[in-house]
Amino acid sequence: MAGKGKMMKVKNEVLLKCPTGIRGLDEITGGGLPQGRPTLVCGGTGCGKTLFAMEFLLRGALHHDEPGVFMSFEEKPDELVQNYASLGFNLKDLLARHLLALDYVHIERSEIEETGEYDLEGLFIRLGHAIDSVGAKRVVLDTVEALFSGFSSESILRAELRRLFRFLKAKGVTAIVTGEQGERTLTRYGLEEYVADCVIFLNHTVVEQVATRRLRIIKYRGSSHGTNEYPFLIDEQGFSVMPITSLGLDHRASTERVSTGIPRLDTMLGGKGYYRGSSILVTGTAGTGKSSMAAHFVNAACRRGERCLYFAFEESQSQILRNMRSIGLDLEQWVEKGLLRFHTTRPTIYGLEMHLVTMHKAVEGFSPAIVVIDPISNLVTTATESEVKSMLCRLVDYLKLKQITAFCTDLTTTSASLERTEVGISSLMDAWLLLQNIESSGERNRGLYILKARGIAHSNQVREFLLTDQGVNLRDVYVGQGGVLTGAARIAQEAKDRASAIDRRQETERKQRELERRKKIVEAQIASLQEEFEIEQEELQRIVTHEKLNDEALMRESLELAKARQADSVASSAINRKSSKGEGTQ
């Protein structure tokens, strides 16, 4: 029982954490930095260490009612006030409300002397006073190298760092100490990471003239934490981190359907369109109409009153609006109503992971029902194909988790197979449509194919894809003896077929008239023969009647002759019998 009680006691001891208020970081750290313990934030020049530390103080003061102390060894208080005003932080107001204390400590190497047992007792007193003056719960020291710039003894540095961290723990404050990156170590002296409870490394790299910022948690005593590299963004809203670990495949699959904006395409997709929250991919070579399909989808969603976020990497907002007016789509009305928002940038403006962070922030800020990425293939210019695929996988999973329908376009090349994507993400998509140029009779026309649509009984037919003044129009393709015909070849063949049909109809009508004429002739012949037959029949009947009258006359003459001769009764009886049988007398 005693052993069981000890186990329960250990289980209930949970490491307390201090929320940073920095978007994404608390998720990675499982709640924030270790409360009441020091954290080392290190990295190269310009990676964002000072901003990270300052925002930790400001978020604590503004959102968690935890005053803070910022002790700087490089920047003066008025410089800090001016720098962070550009990010929307009013440090003067926080100073006046005693939620923040700024202190600048100037250290000159010539003033430092190593004599016997070196200590920083004066610094501790000054720091302790600042903490007590505002009742600080959070403290920042920026940067630690300035403290030890005049000393070369490694043993002294290690001892004083440990004493500094013990002092901060004794004061019960959650502290951030910033440090510069060394050539082969995390920090310049390679010592700080051994005495801090939590070490966060910020990296700012430039690859092929594209800058990328990443954050990694090197260690976190007493707590589990994310171990990957996470992209972070510094903008007018401050510091934000994008968690990029793979999301579990546990998002809810919606049964609601949303229109494609093209009626005949809806019919091809079971009459209802795409599933809400699904991912749609439209691929094709240049000029096949991928962006036009995206615009139709967006237009239909805005008509339903849904918000749409459009990420464009090739055209400006004004150019997209102008181009879509040529096919009868007025997207500007939705922009004015706040239902459609464009985010247009060149893919080379920053690194791939920064694009992911930017998209994440834009989605969080706008809460759209539809997100369009046009085209995803442009992202390959900032990273490798595998990196782009990984980034898009995380983005698609994130959008599915929020039940946001993702519509992606991808530019393919004619030299490669059209039934593949530039970044190999077709397997991630729920629906895949292919737009293809069909060349015949000196023309290039467009055809649409549905390569797959998960969970939807879709058409396997090819449709001719037309861009008209009234938008996209899908027509049944014409299959002739030479194969699928489109454009002028189709029109010519249809004209030939119509002429052939007219000829066949006229020939049929001629044959019908000929048959009718022959019928009348036959009927006339039948009538004539019938008349001849009736005449002959009447003649025969007249002859038969005449013969009968002659026989009767002969019989009467025979009876009269026999009577005149006084023939006996036997002879008379024989004559009568002959008469009754129609026999004549000799």
C-alpha positions in Angstrom: 0.0 0.0 0.0 2.9 2.3 0.8 4.4 1.7 -2.6 1.1 2.4 -4.3 0.8 5.6 -2.3 4.2 6.8 -3.5 3.3 6.1 -7.1 0.1 8.1 -6.8 2.0 11.0 -5.3 4.5 11.1 -8.1 1.7 10.9 -10.6 0.0 13.9 -9.1 3.1 16.1 -9.2 2.7 18.0 -12.5 5.2 20.5 -13.8 3.5 23.9 -13.7 3.8 25.9 -16.9 3.6 29.6 -17.7 1.7 30.4 -20.8 3.6 32.5 -23.2 0.7 34.0 -25.1 2.7 33.5 -28.3 0.5 31.8 -30.9 1.5 28.2 -31.6 4.3 28.1 -29.0 2.0 27.0 -26.1 0.7 24.2 -28.2 4.2 22.9 -29.0 5.4 23.2 -25.4 2.2 21.7 -24.0 1.1 24.8 -22.1 4.1 27.2 -22.0 7.5 27.6 -20.4 8.4 26.0 -17.1 6.9 28.2 -14.4 9.4 29.6 -11.9 12.3 28.3 -13.9 14.7 29.9 -16.4 14.5 29.3 -20.1 17.3 29.9 -22.5 16.4 31.3 -25.9 19.4 31.3 -28.3 20.2 31.9 -31.9 22.1 34.0 -34.4 21.8 37.7 -35.0 18.4 38.8 -36.3 16.6 35.6 -35.6 14.1 37.2 -33.2 15.4 36.4 -29.7 14.6 39.9 -28.2 11.2 40.0 -29.8 10.4 36.6 -28.5 11.4 37.5 -25.0 9.6 40.9 -25.0 6.4 39.4 -26.3 6.5 36.8 -23.6 6.5 39.7 -21.1 3.9 41.8 -22.8 1.4 38.9 -23.3 1.8 38.0 -19.7 1.1 41.5 -18.6 -1.8 42.1 -20.9 -3.6 38.7 -20.9 -2.5 37.0 -17.6 -2.0 39.9 -15.2 1.6 39.0 -14.6 3.9 42.0 -14.5 7.4 41.6 -16.0 10.9 43.0 -15.9 13.1 43.4 -19.0 16.7 43.9 -18.2 18.7 44.8 -21.3 22.5 44.9 -21.8 22.3 46.3 -25.3 19.3 48.5 -25.9 18.2 51.5 -23.8 14.5 51.8 -22.5 13.6 54.6 -25.0 14.9 52.5 -27.9 12.9 49.5 -26.8 9.7 51.7 -26.5 10.2 53.0 -30.0 11.0 49.6 -31.5 8.0 47.9 -30.2 5.6 50.7 -30.9 5.9 49.7 -34.6 4.4 46.3 -33.6 1.5 47.9 -31.8 2.8 47.5 -28.3 2.4 50.5 -26.0 5.3 50.0 -23.6 4.8 53.5 -22.1 1.3 52.6 -21.0 2.5 49.4 -19.4 5.3 51.2 -17.6 2.8 53.7 -16.2 0.5 51.0 -15.0 3.4 49.2 -13.3 2.9 46.1 -15.4 6.4 46.4 -16.9 9.8 47.6 -15.7 12.6 48.3 -18.2 16.2 48.5 -17.0 19.4 49.0 -19.0 22.7 47.8 -17.6 25.8 49.1 -19.4 28.9 46.8 -18.9 32.3 47.9 -20.0 35.0 45.3 -20.3 37.6 47.6 -18.8 35.5 48.1 -15.7 35.4 44.4 -15.0 38.1 42.8 -12.8 38.5 39.2 -12.0 39.7 39.1 -8.4 39.4 36.0 -6.3 35.9 34.7 -6.1 34.0 36.6 -8.8 30.3 37.3 -8.2 27.4 39.4 -9.6 26.0 40.4 -6.3 25.4 44.0 -7.5 23.4 42.8 -10.5 21.3 40.6 -8.3 20.4 43.5 -6.0 19.5 45.7 -9.0 17.4 42.9 -10.6 15.8 42.0 -7.3 14.7 45.6 -6.8 13.2 45.8 -10.3 11.2 42.6 -9.6 9.9 43.8 -6.3 9.0 47.3 -7.7 6.3 45.8 -10.0 5.7 42.5 -8.3 7.1 40.8 -11.4 6.2 37.2 -12.3 8.3 37.2 -15.5 11.8 38.3 -16.2 14.0 38.7 -19.3 17.7 39.1 -19.4 18.9 40.2 -22.9 21.6 39.0 -23.7 23.7 36.9 -21.4 26.9 37.3 -23.5 27.1 40.9 -22.4 27.5 39.9 -18.8 30.5 37.7 -19.4 32.2 39.5 -22.3 35.2 40.4 -20.1 35.9 37.0 -18.6 37.7 34.0 -20.1 37.6 31.5 -17.2 35.1 28.7 -18.1 34.8 27.6 -14.5 33.8 31.2 -13.4 31.3 31.4 -16.2 29.7 28.1 -15.3 29.5 28.9 -11.6 28.0 32.4 -12.1 25.4 31.2 -14.6 24.3 28.5 -12.1 24.2 31.2 -9.4 22.2 33.5 -11.7 19.6 30.8 -12.5 19.4 29.8 -8.8 18.7 33.5 -7.9 15.9 33.6 -10.5 14.4 30.4 -9.2 14.6 31.7 -5.6 12.6 34.8 -6.7 9.9 32.5 -8.1 9.9 34.2 -11.5 9.6 32.6 -14.9 12.7 33.9 -16.7 14.0 34.0 -20.3 17.7 34.5 -20.8 18.7 35.2 -24.4 22.1 34.1 -25.8 24.0 34.4 -29.1 24.7 31.3 -31.2 28.3 30.0 -31.2 30.2 28.7 -34.1 29.8 25.0 -33.2 27.6 25.3 -30.1 24.1 26.6 -29.4 25.6 29.5 -27.5 28.8 31.4 -27.8 30.3 29.9 -24.7 28.6 26.5 -25.0 27.7 26.5 -21.3 24.2 27.9 -20.9 22.3 24.9 -22.3 23.7 22.8 -19.4 22.2 25.0 -16.6 18.8 26.0 -18.1 15.6 24.0 -17.6 14.4 24.8 -21.1 16.4 25.6 -24.2 14.8 27.1 -27.3 16.8 27.6 -30.5 15.8 30.1 -33.1 17.3 29.7 -36.6 17.3 32.2 -39.5 18.6 30.8 -42.7 18.8 32.0 -46.3 18.7 29.4 -49.0 18.8 30.5 -52.7 18.0 34.1 -51.6 14.9 33.0 -49.7 14.9 33.6 -45.9 13.2 31.1 -43.5 12.9 31.3 -39.7 12.5 28.1 -37.6 12.2 27.3 -34.0 13.3 24.1 -32.2 13.0 23.1 -28.5 16.3 21.5 -27.7 15.3 20.4 -24.2 12.6 20.8 -21.7 13.2 19.2 -18.3 10.2 17.4 -16.8 7.9 17.8 -19.7 7.2 16.3 -23.1 7.4 18.7 -26.0 7.5 18.9 -29.8 10.9 18.1 -31.2 10.5 19.1 -34.8 11.6 22.4 -36.4 8.7 24.8 -36.5 8.4 27.8 -38.8 7.7 31.1 -37.1 6.7 34.5 -38.4 7.6 38.0 -37.3 5.1 40.6 -38.7 3.1 43.6 -37.6 1.3 41.4 -35.1 4.4 40.1 -33.4 5.8 36.6 -33.0 3.8 33.5 -34.1 4.7 29.9 -34.5 3.1 27.3 -36.7 2.9 23.8 -35.4 3.7 21.5 -38.3 3.6 18.1 -36.8 1.5 15.6 -38.7 -2.2 15.8 -37.7 -4.0 12.6 -37.0 -6.5 11.3 -39.6 -9.4 11.8 -37.2 -11.2 14.7 -38.8 -15.0 14.4 -39.4 -16.0 13.6 -43.0 -19.0 15.8 -44.0 -21.9 14.5 -46.1 -22.9 17.9 -47.2 -22.3 18.8 -50.9 -21.4 22.1 -52.3 -21.8 23.2 -55.9 -18.9 23.6 -58.3 -20.5 26.7 -59.8 -20.8 24.9 -63.1 -24.2 23.1 -63.5 -23.0 20.4 -65.9 -20.0 19.6 -63.7 -22.3 19.2 -60.8 -24.2 16.7 -62.9 -21.0 14.8 -63.6 -20.4 14.7 -59.9 -23.7 12.9 -59.1 -25.7 16.0 -59.5 -24.6 17.7 -56.3 -20.9 18.8 -56.6 -18.1 18.3 -54.1 -18.2 17.2 -50.5 -17.8 20.1 -48.0 -14.4 20.0 -46.3 -12.9 17.9 -49.0 -9.8 18.7 -51.0 -10.1 19.3 -54.8 -7.2 19.4 -57.3 -7.5 20.7 -60.8 -4.5 20.1 -63.0 -3.7 21.1 -66.6 -1.2 22.8 -68.8 -1.1 26.6 -69.2 -4.3 28.2 -70.5 -6.6 25.3 -70.0 -8.9 27.2 -67.6 -7.8 26.1 -64.1 -8.2 29.6 -62.5 -11.6 30.0 -64.3 -12.8 26.8 -62.5 -11.6 28.2 -59.2 -13.4 31.5 -59.8 -16.7 29.7 -60.6 -16.3 27.7 -57.3 -15.6 30.9 -55.4 -18.5 32.7 -57.1 -21.0 30.0 -56.2 -19.8 29.9 -52.6 -20.1 33.7 -52.2 -23.6 33.5 -53.6 -24.4 31.1 -50.8 -23.1 33.7 -48.3 -19.9 31.8 -47.5 -16.5 33.4 -47.0 -13.7 32.5 -49.5 -9.9 33.0 -49.1 -8.0 33.1 -52.4 -4.2 32.6 -52.3 -2.7 33.6 -55.7 0.9 33.2 -56.6 0.8 34.4 -60.3 -1.6 37.3 -60.6 -2.6 40.4 -58.6 -6.1 40.8 -57.2 -6.9 43.5 -59.8 -5.7 41.3 -62.6 -7.8 38.3 -61.4 -10.9 40.5 -61.1 -10.4 41.9 -64.6 -9.8 38.5 -66.2 -12.8 36.9 -64.6 -15.1 39.7 -65.9 -14.2 38.5 -69.4 -16.1 35.2 -68.7 -19.1 36.9 -67.0 -18.0 36.6 -63.4 -18.1 39.7 -61.2 -15.9 38.7 -58.2 -15.4 42.3 -57.2 -18.9 42.5 -55.7 -17.9 39.8 -53.2 -14.7 41.6 -52.3 -16.7 44.7 -51.5 -19.1 42.7 -49.4 -16.3 41.1 -47.4 -17.1 37.6 -48.5 -13.9 37.2 -50.7 -10.4 38.1 -49.7 -7.3 37.7 -51.8 -3.8 37.1 -50.6 -1.5 37.6 -53.5 2.3 37.1 -53.3 5.2 35.8 -55.3 6.2 32.4 -53.9 9.8 33.6 -53.7 9.0 36.4 -51.2 9.8 34.1 -48.3 10.5 30.4 -47.5 8.1 27.5 -47.8 7.4 27.2 -44.1 6.7 30.9 -43.9 4.0 30.5 -46.6 2.5 27.8 -44.4 2.5 30.2 -41.4 1.1 33.0 -43.4 -1.7 30.8 -44.8 -2.4 29.5 -41.3 -2.7 33.0 -39.9 -4.9 34.2 -42.8 -7.3 31.3 -42.3 -7.5 31.9 -38.5 -8.1 35.6 -39.1 -10.8 35.3 -41.8 -12.5 31.9 -41.0 -13.4 31.0 -44.6 -15.5 28.1 -45.8 -13.5 27.9 -49.0 -9.7 28.2 -49.6 -8.2 28.4 -53.1 -4.5 27.9 -53.7 -3.6 28.9 -57.3 -1.3 27.3 -58.2 0.5 25.0 -55.8 3.1 24.2 -58.4 4.7 27.6 -58.0 5.8 26.7 -54.5 8.4 24.4 -56.0 10.5 27.4 -56.7 11.1 27.9 -53.0 11.8 24.3 -52.0 12.2 20.7 -53.2 9.2 18.6 -54.4 9.2 16.5 -51.2 9.3 19.6 -49.0 6.3 21.1 -50.9 4.4 17.9 -50.6 5.0 17.7 -46.9 3.9 21.3 -46.4 0.7 20.8 -48.5 -0.1 17.7 -46.6 0.0 19.6 -43.4 -2.1 22.4 -44.9 -4.7 20.0 -46.3 -5.0 18.2 -43.0 -5.4 21.5 -41.1 -8.1 22.6 -43.5 -10.0 19.3 -43.2 -9.8 19.5 -39.5 -11.6 22.9 -39.7 -14.1 21.6 -42.3 -12.8 24.0 -44.9 -13.0 23.0 -48.5 -9.6 23.3 -50.3 -9.4 24.0 -54.0 -5.9 23.7 -55.5 -4.7 24.2 -59.0 -1.6 22.7 -60.4 0.3 23.5 -63.6 1.5 20.5 -65.5 3.9 20.4 -68.4 3.3 18.9 -71.8 6.5 17.0 -71.7 5.4 14.9 -68.7 2.4 12.7 -68.1 -0.7 14.8 -67.7 -2.1 12.4 -65.1 0.5 13.4 -62.5 1.0 16.5 -60.4 4.1 18.7 -60.2 4.5 18.0 -56.5 3.0 14.5 -56.3 0.0 15.2 -54.1 -2.8 13.6 -56.1 -3.1 10.8 -53.5 -3.9 13.4 -50.8 -6.8 14.9 -52.8 -10.4 13.7 -52.6 -11.3 14.9 -56.1 -9.0 15.3 -59.1 -10.0 17.0 -62.3 -7.9 17.2 -65.4 -8.1 19.9 -68.0 -6.4 19.0 -71.3 -5.7 20.6 -74.6 -7.1 18.6 -77.5 -5.4 19.4 -80.8 -7.0 18.6 -84.1 -7.5 20.3 -87.5 -5.0 23.0 -86.6 -6.8 24.0 -83.4 -6.4 23.6 -79.7 -9.5 23.0 -77.7 -10.1 22.0 -74.1 -11.4 18.8 -72.6 -12.3 18.0 -69.0 -11.9 14.7 -67.3 -12.8 13.6 -63.8 -9.9 11.3 -62.8 -11.3 10.6 -59.3 -13.9 11.7 -56.8 -13.8 9.8 -53.6 -17.3 8.8 -52.3 -19.0 10.2 -55.4 -20.5 8.3 -58.3 -19.1 10.4 -61.0 -19.1 10.4 -64.8 -16.3 8.8 -66.8 -17.1 10.8 -69.9 -14.9 13.5 -71.4 -16.5 16.9 -71.8 -15.5 19.7 -74.1 -14.6 22.7 -71.9 -15.6 26.1 -73.3 -14.9 29.6 -71.9 -17.7 31.9 -73.0 -19.0 35.3 -72.2 -21.4 33.6 -69.8 -18.7 31.6 -68.1 -17.7 28.0 -68.4 -19.8 25.7 -70.5 -19.4 21.9 -70.8 -20.5 20.1 -73.9 -20.7 16.4 -74.7 -17.7 15.6 -76.9 -18.3 14.4 -80.4 -17.0 11.0 -81.1 -16.5 10.4 -84.9 -14.8 7.8 -86.9 -11.5 9.5 -86.3 -11.9 9.8 -82.6 -12.9 12.7 -80.3 -13.7 15.9 -82.3 -13.7 19.4 -80.9 -13.8 23.0 -82.1 -14.0 23.6 -85.9 -13.5 19.9 -86.6 -16.6 19.1 -84.6 -18.6 21.9 -86.2 -17.6 20.7 -89.7 -18.4 17.1 -88.9 -21.7 18.0 -87.4 -22.5 19.9 -90.6 -21.6 16.9 -92.7 -23.7 14.7 -90.4 -26.7 17.1 -90.7 -26.3 17.1 -94.5 -26.1 13.3 -94.6 -29.1 13.0 -92.4 -31.1 15.3 -94.7 -30.0 13.2 -97.7 -31.1 10.1 -96.0 -34.4 11.6 -95.0 -35.1 12.9 -98.5 -34.2 9.4 -100.0 -36.6 7.8 -97.5 -39.3 10.2 -98.5 -38.7 9.6 -102.2 -39.0 5.8 -101.6 -42.2 6.3 -99.6 -43.7 8.4 -102.5 -42.6 5.7 -105.1 -44.2 3.0 -103.0 -47.3 5.0 -102.6 -47.5 5.4 -106.4 -47.0 1.8 -107.0 -49.6 1.0 -104.4 -52.1 3.1 -106.3 -51.2 1.4 -109.6 -51.6 -2.1 -108.1 -54.9 -1.1 -106.5 -56.1 0.2 -109.9 -55.0 -3.1 -111.5 -56.8 -5.0 -108.9 -59.9 -3.0 -109.4 -59.7 -3.6 -113.2 -59.3 -7.3 -112.8 -62.1 -7.4 -110.3 -64.3 -5.6 -112.8 -63.4 -8.1 -115.6 -64.0 -11.0 -113.2 -67.4 -9.6 -112.3 -68.3 -9.2 -116.0 -67.2 -12.7 -116.9 -69.1 -13.9 -113.9 -72.3 -12.2 -115.1 -71.8 -13.6 -118.6 -71.4 -17.1 -117.2 -74.5 -16.6 -115.1 -76.4 -15.4 -118.2 -75.3 -18.4 -120.2 -76.3 -20.8 -117.3 -79.7 -19.2 -117.1 -80.1 -19.3 -120.9 -79.2 -23.0 -121.0 -81.7 -23.7 -118.2 -84.5 -21.9 -120.1 -83.6 -23.9 -123.2 -83.7 -27.1 -121.3 -87.1 -26.3 -119.9 -88.4 -25.4 -123.3 -87.1 -28.7 -124.8 -88.7 -30.6 -122.0 -92.0 -29.0 -122.6 -91.8 -29.7 -126.3 -90.9 -33.4 -125.5 -93.9 -33.7 -123.3 -96.1 -32.2 -125.8 -94.7 -34.4 -128.5 -95.2 -37.5 -126.4 -98.6 -36.5 -125.5 -99.4 -35.9 -129.2 -98.2 -39.4 -130.0 -100.2 -40.8 -127.1 -97.2 -42.3 -125.4 -97.7 -44.7 -122.6 -97.3 -43.6 -118.9 -93.9 -45.3 -118.6 -92.4 -43.2 -121.3 -93.9 -40.0 -119.8 -92.5 -40.9 -116.4 -89.0 -41.4 -117.9 -89.3 -38.0 -119.6 -90.3 -36.4 -116.3 -87.3 -38.1 -114.5 -84.9 -36.8 -117.2 -86.5 -33.4 -116.8 -86.0 -33.4 -113.0 -82.3 -34.6 -113.5 -81.7 -32.0 -116.2 -81.4 -34.6 -119.0 -82.7 -33.9 -122.5 -84.6 -36.2 -124.8 -83.0 -37.9 -127.8 
